Amino acid sequence: MGMISEFKEFAMRGNVIDLAVGVVIGAAFGKIVTALVEKVIMPPIGLLLGGVDFSKWVWVLKEASVDAAGNPVPAVGIGVGEFLNAIVQFVIVAFAIFMLVKAINRISRREAPPPPGPTEEVLLLREIRDSLKR
């Protein structure tokens, strides 16, 4: 089998296509959650905490300066606000996935049908076996 036809067979399997759709939807959902956190949730929290803009909240380790040649050296800092935004985004996405899995589990918990009984052939063979034992 040629490599192209083998790749085509692989790519057209249902699981691969389902995974691709899931990745695309997940990326779009991630953008929605990012916008929700950065533009809707964090501004009121920052306002309640005294007008803090979390996206610009940085712990500065070294101030910006100018080196001996006159070139500017940027400041070095830890982006605490961006980290907090990422944590809130993670919690929202994790909760959404939890709710989705919970709904899927509820749907799939339906009682499994009882296993089918033995076939006629098996019953007949058992009867013959039992009669031979006597």
Backbone bond lengths (Angstrom), bond angles and torsions (degrees), N, CA, C in turn:
res aa  C-N    CA-C-N  psi(-1)  N-CA   C-N-CA  omega(-1)  CA-C   N-CA-C  phi
1 M - - - 1.452 - - 1.527 108.04 -
2 G 1.309 116.23 132.00 1.452 120.29 -178.99 1.515 111.79 -69.41
3 M 1.315 115.11 157.08 1.455 119.87 -177.27 1.525 111.19 -62.47
4 I 1.317 117.76 -39.20 1.477 120.39 -178.47 1.515 110.67 -66.35
5 S 1.333 117.55 -44.59 1.463 119.11 -179.96 1.526 110.61 -68.01
6 E 1.331 117.44 -34.30 1.461 120.67 177.48 1.532 110.17 -66.48
7 F 1.336 116.80 -42.17 1.460 120.56 177.49 1.524 110.53 -64.09
8 K 1.327 116.96 -41.77 1.464 120.58 179.35 1.524 110.40 -61.11
9 E 1.327 117.16 -42.06 1.463 120.64 178.71 1.531 110.31 -63.88
10 F 1.334 116.39 -41.03 1.460 120.71 178.68 1.528 111.13 -64.49
11 A 1.330 116.40 -46.93 1.464 121.06 -175.36 1.521 112.55 -69.06
12 M 1.301 117.73 -25.42 1.457 120.12 -177.22 1.532 113.35 -92.88
13 R 1.310 117.42 2.85 1.463 119.59 174.59 1.516 108.16 -64.30
14 G 1.301 116.41 148.55 1.458 121.49 -178.05 1.514 113.45 -60.47
15 N 1.332 117.93 -40.59 1.456 120.34 -177.03 1.520 112.19 -65.31
16 V 1.309 117.46 -38.52 1.463 120.68 -179.13 1.520 109.96 -67.01
17 I 1.319 116.96 -42.66 1.458 120.26 179.50 1.524 109.96 -66.57
18 D 1.333 117.62 -42.05 1.462 120.69 177.21 1.520 110.88 -60.42
19 L 1.321 116.77 -41.64 1.461 120.73 178.52 1.525 110.79 -63.33
20 A 1.329 117.06 -43.34 1.463 120.28 179.42 1.527 110.95 -61.72
21 V 1.317 116.76 -43.17 1.475 120.06 178.30 1.523 109.60 -62.74
22 G 1.342 117.01 -41.82 1.456 120.59 179.07 1.519 112.54 -62.10
23 V 1.324 116.92 -39.94 1.468 120.63 179.37 1.529 110.47 -65.45
24 V 1.322 117.19 -43.27 1.468 120.63 -179.44 1.529 110.27 -64.76
25 I 1.331 116.57 -45.31 1.466 119.71 179.30 1.525 109.98 -65.50
26 G 1.334 117.10 -39.17 1.458 120.50 178.24 1.525 112.16 -62.61
27 A 1.318 117.29 -39.86 1.468 120.36 178.26 1.521 110.46 -64.58
28 A 1.330 116.30 -42.50 1.469 119.75 178.38 1.527 110.52 -65.27
29 F 1.335 116.91 -40.81 1.459 120.75 178.28 1.523 110.00 -63.78
30 G 1.329 117.39 -38.43 1.459 120.97 177.89 1.519 112.37 -61.12
31 K 1.328 117.10 -39.16 1.469 120.40 177.86 1.523 110.92 -66.29
32 I 1.335 116.30 -38.75 1.468 120.10 178.31 1.523 109.76 -64.14
33 V 1.318 117.01 -44.69 1.461 120.44 -179.65 1.526 110.77 -65.34
34 T 1.326 117.41 -39.92 1.467 120.49 177.66 1.522 110.61 -59.78
35 A 1.318 116.88 -46.49 1.460 120.13 178.66 1.527 110.89 -63.51
36 L 1.335 116.76 -40.61 1.465 120.55 179.20 1.525 110.75 -60.81
37 V 1.313 116.84 -46.64 1.462 120.39 -177.70 1.525 110.92 -68.15
38 E 1.342 117.05 -49.56 1.464 119.92 -173.70 1.526 113.46 -73.55
39 K 1.330 117.96 -31.86 1.464 120.11 -173.36 1.522 114.44 -107.14
40 V 1.346 118.37 -18.89 1.469 119.49 -175.32 1.530 111.97 -117.43
41 I 1.329 118.00 -47.21 1.468 120.10 -173.37 1.522 112.73 -82.99
42 M 1.331 117.95 -49.81 1.464 120.39 -172.93 1.535 114.48 -72.07
43 P 1.337 121.63 -34.50 1.466 118.47 178.45 1.539 114.02 -59.08
44 P 1.350 120.22 -45.78 1.467 116.98 177.12 1.532 113.31 -65.13
45 I 1.334 116.98 -35.68 1.472 119.12 177.28 1.527 109.41 -63.91
46 G 1.335 116.78 -42.95 1.465 120.41 177.44 1.517 111.88 -62.69
47 L 1.320 117.13 -37.54 1.470 121.52 178.52 1.522 109.98 -65.50
48 L 1.333 117.15 -42.36 1.463 120.91 178.42 1.526 111.76 -64.68
49 L 1.321 117.28 -29.06 1.459 121.74 -179.37 1.523 112.79 -92.61
50 G 1.314 117.22 19.30 1.466 120.12 174.55 1.508 114.06 96.55
51 G 1.307 118.45 30.14 1.454 121.50 175.41 1.514 114.46 78.93
52 V 1.318 118.15 29.87 1.463 121.88 179.68 1.524 109.03 -78.98
53 D 1.340 116.39 129.64 1.459 121.08 173.09 1.522 106.59 -96.92
54 F 1.339 115.85 103.73 1.455 119.76 -173.27 1.521 113.08 -62.92
55 S 1.318 117.43 -30.07 1.464 118.48 -178.67 1.528 111.81 -67.75
56 K 1.319 117.68 -20.47 1.468 121.15 -179.83 1.531 112.67 -110.28
57 W 1.332 116.91 7.27 1.457 121.13 -178.43 1.526 108.85 -77.23
58 V 1.345 116.39 113.09 1.461 122.39 -175.02 1.521 108.90 -134.94
59 W 1.327 115.64 137.35 1.456 120.28 169.93 1.522 106.53 -91.35
60 V 1.310 115.66 113.26 1.461 120.74 -176.24 1.526 109.02 -81.88
61 L 1.329 114.83 123.92 1.467 120.69 177.16 1.518 111.26 -91.74
62 K 1.324 115.41 -35.48 1.465 120.63 179.34 1.520 107.28 -145.71
63 E 1.296 116.15 125.42 1.464 121.37 -179.12 1.536 110.86 -66.38
64 A 1.314 115.10 155.92 1.467 119.99 174.66 1.525 108.62 -65.19
65 S 1.303 114.96 146.51 1.470 119.15 -178.33 1.521 109.72 -148.96
66 V 1.317 114.02 -176.92 1.462 120.89 176.99 1.523 106.69 -122.30
67 D 1.350 115.71 131.31 1.459 118.36 -179.26 1.523 111.27 -79.51
68 A 1.320 117.02 -179.49 1.471 122.87 -175.66 1.521 111.83 -61.76
69 A 1.353 117.11 -28.90 1.462 120.12 -178.35 1.526 111.43 -85.24
70 G 1.324 117.47 -1.92 1.462 120.89 179.59 1.520 113.36 90.43
71 N 1.320 117.03 6.76 1.469 119.99 178.05 1.528 110.17 -85.45
72 P 1.336 115.99 137.81 1.466 117.64 179.44 1.536 111.23 -71.28
73 V 1.315 116.74 138.34 1.460 123.69 175.93 1.530 106.29 -109.29
74 P 1.334 117.17 119.38 1.466 118.47 -176.96 1.527 112.21 -67.30
75 A 1.314 115.22 158.64 1.458 121.07 178.39 1.535 109.67 -70.19
76 V 1.318 114.44 153.07 1.462 120.93 176.30 1.527 106.34 -111.94
77 G 1.339 115.28 125.65 1.458 117.83 -178.13 1.514 111.88 -151.86
78 I 1.324 114.27 166.41 1.464 122.18 177.71 1.527 107.17 -104.05
79 G 1.320 116.10 121.96 1.465 121.55 -178.01 1.522 112.02 -79.79
80 V 1.319 116.74 77.11 1.465 121.93 -177.08 1.531 110.74 -64.01
81 G 1.306 117.79 -41.34 1.459 121.46 -178.33 1.518 112.24 -63.25
82 E 1.324 116.76 -43.43 1.466 119.93 178.14 1.532 110.37 -64.65
83 F 1.326 116.23 -35.96 1.462 120.13 177.79 1.533 110.46 -65.30
84 L 1.330 117.13 -42.90 1.467 120.33 177.05 1.525 111.01 -62.51
85 N 1.327 117.62 -41.50 1.464 120.78 176.23 1.524 110.62 -59.35
86 A 1.327 117.00 -42.38 1.469 120.62 179.50 1.521 111.29 -64.62
87 I 1.335 117.42 -37.52 1.465 120.42 177.95 1.523 110.55 -64.70
88 V 1.325 116.95 -44.85 1.470 120.15 179.38 1.527 109.87 -63.56
89 Q 1.323 117.76 -41.64 1.464 120.87 177.25 1.528 110.64 -60.12
90 F 1.330 116.75 -43.87 1.458 120.34 179.67 1.524 111.16 -61.17
91 V 1.328 116.78 -43.73 1.464 120.22 -179.15 1.528 110.53 -62.42
92 I 1.316 117.19 -41.56 1.469 120.33 179.65 1.526 110.49 -65.28
93 V 1.326 117.63 -46.22 1.471 120.71 179.77 1.527 110.40 -64.61
94 A 1.329 117.33 -43.02 1.468 120.46 179.72 1.523 110.73 -62.28
95 F 1.336 117.43 -40.41 1.468 120.38 178.79 1.526 110.72 -66.31
96 A 1.325 116.80 -41.26 1.468 119.75 178.64 1.529 110.74 -63.11
97 I 1.320 117.63 -42.46 1.468 120.82 178.35 1.525 110.04 -65.81
98 F 1.331 117.31 -40.31 1.459 120.93 177.24 1.527 110.83 -58.60
99 M 1.322 116.96 -45.54 1.468 120.49 -179.95 1.530 111.03 -64.78
100 L 1.331 117.26 -38.50 1.458 121.26 178.39 1.530 110.86 -64.67
101 V 1.327 116.97 -46.94 1.461 120.68 179.70 1.525 110.56 -64.50
102 K 1.327 116.35 -38.65 1.465 120.28 178.14 1.527 110.80 -61.86
103 A 1.323 117.14 -42.40 1.466 120.78 178.59 1.531 110.84 -65.93
104 I 1.316 117.27 -42.08 1.472 120.94 179.25 1.524 110.03 -63.69
105 N 1.332 117.07 -42.32 1.460 120.15 178.91 1.520 111.39 -63.87
106 R 1.321 117.58 -38.49 1.459 120.95 178.95 1.525 110.51 -64.00
107 I 1.315 116.50 -39.23 1.461 120.55 179.42 1.529 110.54 -69.56
108 S 1.329 116.72 -39.83 1.467 120.00 -175.07 1.527 113.24 -83.80
109 R 1.327 119.48 -2.36 1.459 121.59 -179.22 1.519 113.52 -80.11
110 R 1.284 117.68 1.08 1.454 119.35 179.13 1.523 108.80 -51.94
111 E 1.321 114.93 147.09 1.454 118.58 -177.51 1.520 110.72 -62.39
112 A 1.309 113.58 133.62 1.460 118.69 176.98 1.526 108.36 -73.63
113 P 1.316 117.58 141.76 1.465 118.78 178.68 1.519 109.69 -63.67
114 P 1.329 116.20 146.98 1.464 117.72 -179.52 1.522 110.17 -63.54
115 P 1.315 116.01 149.70 1.471 118.08 -178.75 1.524 109.40 -63.04
116 P 1.320 116.16 144.92 1.466 118.59 -178.96 1.522 110.46 -65.48
117 G 1.328 114.80 148.34 1.466 120.12 179.43 1.513 110.14 -70.54
118 P 1.335 115.76 174.61 1.465 118.86 -179.94 1.529 110.96 -65.89
119 T 1.307 115.57 149.51 1.465 120.51 -179.67 1.524 109.80 -72.01
120 E 1.319 115.60 168.73 1.466 120.74 179.39 1.515 111.33 -60.41
121 E 1.321 116.14 -37.75 1.457 119.93 -179.55 1.526 110.66 -63.02
122 V 1.317 116.55 -42.61 1.461 120.51 179.96 1.517 109.63 -65.11
123 L 1.335 117.13 -43.46 1.461 120.04 178.18 1.527 111.35 -60.47
124 L 1.318 117.49 -42.85 1.458 121.96 179.32 1.530 111.00 -64.17
125 L 1.340 116.19 -43.21 1.463 119.86 178.37 1.530 111.23 -63.95
126 R 1.321 117.81 -37.83 1.464 120.94 177.14 1.536 110.37 -64.08
127 E 1.317 115.51 -41.81 1.460 120.16 178.88 1.528 111.29 -61.83
128 I 1.338 116.43 -42.97 1.464 120.69 178.11 1.522 109.88 -63.85
129 R 1.328 117.11 -43.98 1.459 121.89 179.47 1.531 110.35 -59.41
130 D 1.334 115.49 -46.45 1.468 119.65 -178.80 1.526 111.41 -64.32
131 S 1.340 116.88 -39.03 1.464 119.30 179.85 1.542 111.17 -69.77
132 L 1.333 118.04 -31.46 1.456 120.73 177.32 1.524 111.65 -71.89
133 K 1.322 117.20 -29.19 1.465 120.65 178.79 1.510 110.86 -68.81
134 R 1.325 118.71 -28.78 1.477 122.04 -177.95 1.439 110.49 -76.55
